[in-house]
Amino acid sequence: MTGADLEKEATAAQPVLSVERLSVDFRVAGEWIPAVRDVSFTVGRGEVVALVGESGSGKSVSSMSVLGLVAGSARHRGSIRFHDTELLGLGHEALRGIRGKRIAMIFQEPMTALNPVYTIGKQIAEAIRCHEKVSAAGARARAIELLTKVGIPEPERRVDSYPHQLSGGQRQRAMIAMAISGSPEVIIADEPTTALDVTVQAEILELLRGLRRDLGSAVLIITHDMGVVADIADRVVVMKEGEVIEEAPVGRLFAAPGHEYTRRLLAAVPKPPPPGAEPAAVTRPGAAVGVPPPTGAWPAGEDTTLRVRDLEVEYPGRLGRKGFKAVHGVSLTIGKGEVLGLVGESGSGKSTIGRAVVGLSRATGGSVEVCGTDVTGLSGRRLRAFRPTYSMVFQDPGASLNPRWSIGDSIAAPLLVNRRADRAAAHARVAELLEQVELPAHWASRFPHELSGGQRQRVGIARALALEPELLIADEPTSALDVSVQATVLRLFRELQDRLGFACLFISHDLGVVELLAHEVAVLQNGRLVEHGPAREVLANPRTEYTKRLVAAAPVPDPVQQAERRRLWREMAAA
């Protein structure tokens, strides 16, 4: 049965999952605060329904309610039915028999969803053995098979890795492997491709399409990536402030959105250039307009903010095993006020380079100079005094914010630790930064668990900008943001850069964002630099086969164009 056949059958058949007039309230300071109001939608067998909207719109709360995963302080009204079984109010044991086996969940933040003290193989095997009678050896073999299926390299070795030893994208793939271990009838995917590079994202979406085709699985995908929606969804449900404001087949929604809010969402999406497009003129800040930059890095001069020379990073092996070299002789230069986009697949060394620049990973070879100072040779008091010169926005906001601190305390910490402000001035600066990233100033007293994933990422950006650094290392800074907030943050980023003149190493898998922001792009493959040049030139007319595959895999927010790009990507992947 083809995907089109399944779509037609889903339309005619009784829904596998039906949500009717769902309302969810949370008790806060003695009052009931509504989070979801009268939400209704269905998902049929073999159908993919996308639930989209801004951070805090109620997408995740609606989906978490299906499996009873919402906090105990919540109350629910309405109905959630799986086939003929009412899930609201279902007993714990009965619900446990459904969770993971018949309805599976792919969570948004793998670092917080995976247990840090167990290997990923053990965690996947545990999920298998919860629902199947299989030996430990059989479960391990199945775990390796699932890791292979979701595209993790060297699965026989990675099965014994701990979550912190994997890249962000690899952790997300491990989560997906765990979710599909029981061949579920319904897959609820909460931002399943947020941390993935474009090629792995294409593979995961292809995998979800395969599960739909082979098993007839119904898929409810929660996402802010309209390119992903265009690529995989049959129907789209748009939410705003806890309510459904529009529902339509994917083709109709993109061609003629009926609600002004939906039109704003689509307009905010950055779009990568089409293959073969004429490269735009790229200028260096302060250079004559229309003069193209030189091949490779900008010439190093007095205004060079970051210079990386022949950088090597090797992680030591454990228990006598051979170490792993993550970065092989990479050289990069970023001038003041410039943005270098660093792209590549998960595990290619992007985040390792960023961490080596700020000293969180030790460089085993080469040098890193920030504003003319070799930071690899600094230690102790000199390093502490120099650290305010640079800052970092981390990929996973759930893991980078202290859960016991309010977000105001987290943002104020750099100011207080570096004695840049007293508590009163720090409080005022926190309010200013929260407003800049589109969060209310009075939220300073809230804790990370009280915010959505996108809101936590905005807090991370505010904290990184607190000291107005010369160099910002941005590791997937917009990956957890919905498209309208992403557009706001990117606009803010450009305004701050114009005002402060900081340089930025921008690490991202979103080629549309990179094309929008970066002056130049460096492409990494297996820790080596394979292509480097002006952003529009590299992304519109890539020279290497590897870069061509990256560009072809990037989804665009247009179902018709995306269907053609998917066909081209499949041909390249099969070649």
C-alpha positions in Angstrom: 0.0 0.0 0.0 1.4 3.4 -1.0 1.6 6.5 1.1 -1.2 8.0 -1.0 -3.4 5.0 -0.5 -2.8 5.2 3.3 -3.8 8.9 3.2 -7.0 8.1 1.4 -7.8 5.3 3.8 -7.0 7.5 6.8 -9.5 10.1 5.6 -12.3 7.5 5.3 -11.5 5.2 8.2 -12.2 5.8 11.9 -9.4 7.8 13.5 -6.7 5.9 15.5 -6.3 8.8 17.8 -9.1 11.3 18.5 -8.8 14.5 20.7 -12.1 16.2 21.4 -12.6 19.5 23.2 -9.5 19.0 25.3 -8.8 21.7 27.9 -5.8 21.6 30.2 -5.3 24.0 33.2 -2.4 24.3 35.6 -2.7 25.4 39.2 -0.3 28.3 39.9 -0.3 30.2 43.1 -3.7 28.9 44.0 -5.3 29.8 40.7 -6.1 27.7 37.6 -4.3 29.0 34.6 -5.6 27.7 31.2 -2.9 26.3 28.8 -5.1 24.5 26.3 -8.7 25.3 25.5 -11.2 23.2 23.5 -8.6 21.6 21.2 -9.9 19.0 18.8 -8.2 17.0 16.1 -7.9 13.4 14.8 -5.1 11.3 13.3 -6.0 8.4 11.1 -4.1 5.2 10.3 -1.2 6.0 8.1 -1.8 9.7 8.3 0.8 12.4 9.4 -0.7 15.3 11.2 1.5 18.3 12.0 0.7 20.4 15.1 2.3 23.8 14.7 2.4 27.1 16.5 4.7 29.3 18.5 6.4 28.4 21.8 3.8 28.3 24.6 0.9 27.8 22.1 -0.1 24.5 23.8 1.4 22.1 21.2 3.5 20.0 23.6 0.8 20.1 26.4 -1.8 18.7 24.0 0.5 15.9 22.8 1.8 15.0 26.3 -1.8 14.7 27.6 -2.3 11.7 25.3 0.0 9.6 27.3 -0.7 11.2 30.7 2.7 12.9 30.8 1.6 16.3 32.0 2.5 17.5 35.5 0.4 16.4 38.4 -0.7 20.0 39.0 -2.8 19.9 35.8 -6.4 19.1 35.3 -8.0 17.9 32.1 -11.4 18.1 30.5 -12.6 16.7 27.3 -11.8 13.4 25.6 -8.7 11.6 24.2 -9.5 8.2 22.5 -7.1 5.6 21.2 -9.3 3.4 19.0 -12.2 2.7 21.5 -10.2 3.3 24.6 -10.6 6.6 26.6 -7.2 7.6 27.7 -8.2 10.5 30.0 -8.6 8.9 33.5 -7.2 5.5 32.4 -5.5 3.7 35.2 -1.7 3.6 35.5 -1.3 -0.1 34.7 -3.6 0.1 31.7 -1.8 3.2 30.4 1.6 1.6 31.0 0.6 -1.2 28.6 -0.1 1.4 25.9 2.9 3.7 26.5 6.0 2.8 24.4 4.3 -0.2 22.7 1.2 1.0 21.0 1.7 4.8 21.3 5.3 6.0 21.4 6.8 9.4 22.2 9.8 11.1 20.8 10.8 13.9 23.2 12.1 17.3 22.3 15.3 17.5 24.4 17.2 14.2 24.4 19.8 15.3 26.9 17.1 15.6 29.6 15.0 12.6 28.4 17.9 10.1 28.4 19.4 8.7 31.6 23.0 10.0 31.9 24.3 7.1 34.0 23.2 4.3 31.5 24.5 3.6 28.0 22.1 4.2 25.2 22.2 0.5 24.3 21.0 -0.4 27.8 18.2 2.2 27.7 16.9 1.0 24.3 17.2 -2.6 25.4 15.2 -1.8 28.6 12.4 -0.3 26.4 12.4 -3.5 24.3 12.3 -5.8 27.3 9.4 -3.9 29.0 7.1 -5.1 26.2 8.7 -8.2 24.8 10.0 -11.5 26.2 13.5 -11.4 24.9 17.0 -12.2 26.3 19.5 -9.5 27.2 21.6 -10.5 24.3 18.6 -10.4 21.9 17.6 -7.0 23.2 21.2 -5.7 22.6 21.2 -7.0 19.1 17.9 -5.4 18.4 19.3 -2.1 19.9 22.2 -2.2 17.4 19.7 -2.9 14.6 17.6 0.2 15.6 20.7 2.4 15.9 21.7 1.4 12.4 18.2 2.1 11.2 18.2 5.7 12.5 21.6 6.4 11.0 24.0 6.4 13.9 27.5 5.7 12.7 29.4 2.7 14.1 26.3 1.3 16.0 28.3 -1.6 17.4 30.5 0.8 19.2 28.0 3.6 19.9 25.6 1.1 21.6 28.0 1.3 24.6 28.2 5.1 24.6 26.7 7.3 27.3 24.5 10.2 26.3 27.2 12.8 27.0 29.5 11.0 24.5 27.1 11.6 21.6 26.5 14.8 19.6 23.1 16.5 20.0 21.9 14.9 16.8 23.1 11.5 17.7 21.3 11.7 21.1 18.1 12.6 19.2 18.5 9.6 16.9 19.0 7.3 19.9 15.7 8.7 21.3 13.9 7.9 18.0 15.4 4.4 18.0 13.9 3.8 21.5 10.6 5.2 20.4 10.2 2.9 17.4 11.5 -0.2 19.3 7.9 -1.5 19.7 6.6 -0.8 16.2 3.9 1.5 17.6 0.6 2.2 16.0 0.9 5.9 16.9 4.1 7.9 17.0 3.9 11.3 18.8 7.0 13.2 17.8 7.7 16.4 19.7 10.2 18.4 17.6 11.9 15.2 16.5 14.3 16.8 14.1 15.2 20.0 16.1 18.7 18.9 16.9 19.4 17.1 13.6 21.5 18.3 10.7 19.7 18.4 7.3 20.9 15.1 5.9 20.0 13.2 9.0 16.7 15.1 9.3 15.9 14.0 5.7 16.7 10.4 6.7 14.6 10.5 9.9 11.6 12.0 7.9 12.1 9.2 5.4 12.2 6.7 8.3 8.9 8.1 9.6 7.4 7.8 6.1 8.6 4.2 6.0 6.9 3.4 9.3 3.7 4.9 8.0 4.0 2.9 4.8 5.1 -0.4 6.3 3.2 -0.5 9.6 0.4 2.0 8.8 1.6 4.0 11.9 -0.3 7.2 12.5 2.1 10.1 13.2 1.4 13.3 15.2 4.4 15.6 14.7 4.8 18.7 16.8 7.2 21.1 15.1 8.0 24.7 14.4 9.9 23.9 11.2 7.6 24.6 8.3 10.0 22.9 5.9 9.4 19.7 7.8 5.7 20.2 7.7 5.8 20.7 3.9 7.9 17.6 3.6 6.0 15.0 5.6 2.5 16.2 6.7 -0.9 15.3 5.2 -2.8 17.8 7.4 -1.8 20.7 9.5 -3.3 21.9 12.8 -2.3 25.5 13.7 -2.4 26.5 17.4 -2.2 29.9 19.0 -2.4 30.7 22.7 -3.8 27.3 23.6 -6.5 27.2 20.8 -6.8 25.7 17.3 -7.2 28.6 14.9 -6.8 26.7 11.6 -6.8 23.2 10.2 -6.3 22.3 6.6 -4.6 19.8 4.2 -1.0 20.7 3.8 -1.2 21.8 0.2 -4.1 24.2 0.8 -2.5 25.6 4.0 0.7 26.6 2.3 -1.0 27.8 -0.9 -3.8 29.8 0.7 -3.6 30.1 4.5 -6.9 31.2 5.9 -5.8 32.9 9.1 -3.6 36.0 9.4 -1.5 34.3 12.1 -0.7 31.4 9.7 0.3 33.8 7.0 2.7 35.5 9.5 4.2 32.1 10.4 4.9 31.2 6.8 6.3 34.7 6.1 8.8 34.4 8.9 10.5 31.2 7.5 14.0 31.8 6.2 14.4 30.0 2.8 17.6 28.6 1.4 18.5 29.6 -2.1 17.3 27.2 -4.9 20.0 25.0 -6.4 21.8 26.8 -9.2 20.7 30.3 -8.1 23.0 33.2 -9.0 25.1 34.0 -5.9 24.4 37.3 -4.3 27.3 39.8 -3.9 28.9 39.3 -0.5 30.7 42.1 1.1 32.9 42.4 4.1 31.8 44.9 6.7 33.5 48.2 5.8 34.5 47.0 2.3 33.2 48.6 -0.9 29.8 47.4 -1.9 29.7 44.6 -4.5 33.4 43.7 -4.1 33.5 39.9 -3.6 35.5 38.5 -0.7 38.7 36.5 -1.4 38.6 32.7 -1.6 38.8 31.1 1.8 39.0 33.1 5.0 39.0 36.9 5.1 42.6 38.2 5.2 43.9 38.2 8.8 44.6 41.8 10.0 44.3 44.0 13.0 40.5 43.6 13.1 40.7 39.8 13.2 38.6 38.6 16.2 39.1 34.8 15.9 41.9 32.9 14.2 42.0 29.1 14.4 45.2 27.5 13.0 45.5 23.8 12.3 43.2 23.0 15.2 43.1 19.4 16.4 41.0 17.9 19.1 41.3 14.3 20.3 39.2 12.7 23.0 41.1 10.1 25.0 39.9 6.6 25.0 38.7 4.9 28.2 39.9 1.7 29.7 42.9 1.5 27.5 41.0 2.1 24.3 42.3 4.2 21.4 41.3 7.9 21.5 39.0 9.5 19.0 40.2 12.5 16.9 37.2 14.8 16.4 38.9 17.7 14.5 41.7 17.3 12.0 43.8 20.4 11.2 41.0 23.0 10.8 41.9 26.6 10.1 39.4 29.5 10.2 39.4 33.3 10.5 36.6 35.6 11.5 37.0 39.4 11.3 35.3 41.9 13.6 31.6 42.2 12.8 31.6 39.1 10.6 29.6 35.9 10.9 31.1 32.5 9.8 28.5 29.8 9.4 29.8 26.3 10.4 27.7 23.5 8.9 28.0 19.8 8.6 26.4 16.6 9.8 26.1 15.5 13.4 29.5 14.3 14.7 31.4 16.3 12.0 33.1 18.4 14.7 31.1 21.6 14.6 30.3 21.8 18.3 33.7 20.5 19.2 35.4 23.4 17.4 33.1 25.9 19.2 33.8 24.3 22.6 37.6 24.3 21.9 37.4 28.1 21.1 35.9 28.8 24.5 38.1 26.3 26.3 35.4 23.7 27.1 37.2 21.1 25.0 41.0 20.9 25.1 42.9 21.6 21.9 45.5 18.8 21.4 47.1 20.6 18.4 47.1 24.0 16.7 46.2 27.3 18.2 43.1 29.5 18.9 43.6 33.3 19.0 40.8 35.6 20.2 41.5 39.3 19.6 45.1 38.5 19.1 45.5 36.4 22.3 46.3 32.7 22.1 43.7 31.3 24.5 45.1 27.8 24.4 48.1 29.0 26.3 46.1 30.8 29.1 45.3 29.4 32.5 44.2 30.4 35.9 43.7 34.1 36.6 44.7 35.2 33.1 42.1 33.0 31.5 39.4 34.1 33.9 40.2 37.7 33.2 40.0 37.1 29.5 36.8 35.0 29.4 34.3 38.0 29.3 35.7 38.6 25.8 33.7 35.7 24.4 30.5 33.9 25.2 28.5 30.9 24.0 24.9 30.0 23.3 24.6 26.2 23.9 22.6 23.8 21.8 20.5 22.2 24.5 18.9 24.8 26.8 17.5 22.1 29.1 21.0 21.0 30.0 22.8 24.4 30.1 20.5 26.2 32.6 20.7 25.5 36.3 17.3 24.0 37.2 17.6 25.4 40.8 18.2 29.0 39.7 15.6 31.3 38.4 16.2 32.5 34.9 16.9 36.0 36.2 19.7 34.5 38.4 21.1 32.6 35.4 21.2 35.7 33.2 22.7 37.9 35.9 25.4 35.4 36.8 28.0 36.6 34.2 27.5 40.2 35.3 27.9 39.4 39.0 30.8 36.9 38.7 32.8 39.3 36.5 31.9 42.2 38.7 30.3 44.2 35.8 27.3 45.3 37.9 25.9 45.4 41.4 22.7 43.5 42.1 20.4 46.5 41.3 22.1 47.2 38.0 22.1 43.4 37.2 18.4 43.3 37.9 17.8 46.1 35.4 20.0 44.5 32.8 18.2 41.2 33.2 14.9 42.9 32.5 16.3 44.6 29.4 17.8 41.4 28.0 14.5 39.5 28.6 12.6 42.1 26.7 15.2 42.0 23.8 14.5 38.2 23.4 10.7 38.7 23.5 10.2 37.4 27.1 8.3 39.5 29.8 10.7 41.1 32.3 8.6 39.8 35.2 9.5 36.2 34.2 12.9 36.7 35.8 11.6 34.9 38.9 10.5 31.8 36.9 12.5 28.6 36.7 13.6 26.7 33.6 11.0 23.9 34.0 8.2 26.5 33.9 9.2 27.6 30.3 8.8 25.8 27.0 11.9 24.6 25.1 11.9 27.7 22.8 11.6 30.0 25.8 14.5 28.4 27.6 16.6 28.8 24.5 15.8 32.5 24.5 17.0 32.7 28.1 20.3 31.1 26.9 20.7 33.8 24.3 20.0 36.6 26.7 22.6 35.2 29.1 25.2 35.0 26.4 24.7 38.6 25.4 24.8 39.9 29.0 28.5 41.0 28.8 28.3 42.3 25.2 31.2 40.0 24.1 33.6 40.6 21.3 33.1 37.0 20.0 29.9 34.9 20.3 29.9 31.2 19.7 26.4 30.3 18.8 25.8 26.5 18.8 22.4 25.9 17.1 21.0 29.1 18.8 17.7 29.0 17.0 17.1 25.3 16.7 14.5 25.2 19.5 12.7 28.4 18.4 9.4 28.6 16.5 9.7 30.4 13.2 8.2 33.7 14.2 10.4 34.0 17.3 13.4 32.8 15.3 12.8 35.6 12.9 12.7 38.1 15.8 15.9 36.6 17.3 17.7 36.7 14.0 16.6 40.4 13.5 17.8 41.1 17.1 21.0 39.3 16.4 21.7 41.5 13.3 20.8 44.7 15.2 23.0 43.8 18.1 25.9 43.0 15.8 25.5 46.3 14.0 25.5 48.1 17.3 28.2 46.1 19.2 30.3 44.9 16.3 30.9 41.4 17.7 32.1 38.5 15.6 30.2 35.2 15.6 31.0 31.6 14.9 27.4 30.4 14.0 27.0 26.7 14.2 23.8 25.5 12.6 22.1 22.8 10.5 19.5 25.3 9.2 20.9 26.3 5.9 18.2 29.0 5.4 19.3 30.7 8.6 23.0 30.4 7.7 22.4 31.9 4.3 20.5 34.8 5.9 23.1 35.6 8.5 26.6 34.4 7.5 29.1 36.3 5.4 31.0 33.0 4.8 30.3 29.3 5.3 32.7 26.5 6.3 31.6 23.0 5.6 32.9 20.2 7.9 32.9 16.4 7.2 34.3 14.0 9.7 36.3 16.7 11.4 37.9 18.1 8.2 37.2 21.3 6.3 35.9 20.3 2.9 34.5 23.6 1.5 34.8 27.3 2.5 33.6 30.4 0.8 31.0 33.2 0.5 27.7 31.9 2.0 25.5 32.4 -1.0 28.0 31.0 -3.4 28.6 27.9 -1.3 24.9 27.2 -0.7 23.6 28.1 -4.2 26.5 26.4 -6.2 28.3 24.0 -4.0 31.5 22.4 -5.4 31.9 19.2 -3.4 29.4 16.2 -3.5 29.1 16.3 0.2 27.9 20.0 0.3 25.6 19.2 -2.6 23.9 16.5 -0.5 23.6 18.9 2.4 21.9 21.5 0.3 19.6 19.0 -1.4 18.5 17.6 2.0 17.4 21.0 3.4 13.6 21.2 3.4 11.8 24.3 2.0 8.4 25.6 3.2 6.6 24.7 0.0 5.0 21.2 -0.5 5.4 21.2 -4.3 9.1 22.4 -4.3 9.9 20.1 -1.4 8.5 17.0 -3.2 11.0 17.8 -6.0 13.8 18.3 -3.6 13.0 15.1 -1.9 13.2 13.3 -5.2 16.6 14.8 -6.0 17.8 13.9 -2.5 16.8 10.3 -2.9 18.6 10.1 -6.2 21.8 11.5 -4.7 21.5 9.2 -1.6 21.1 6.2 -3.9 24.0 7.1 -6.1 
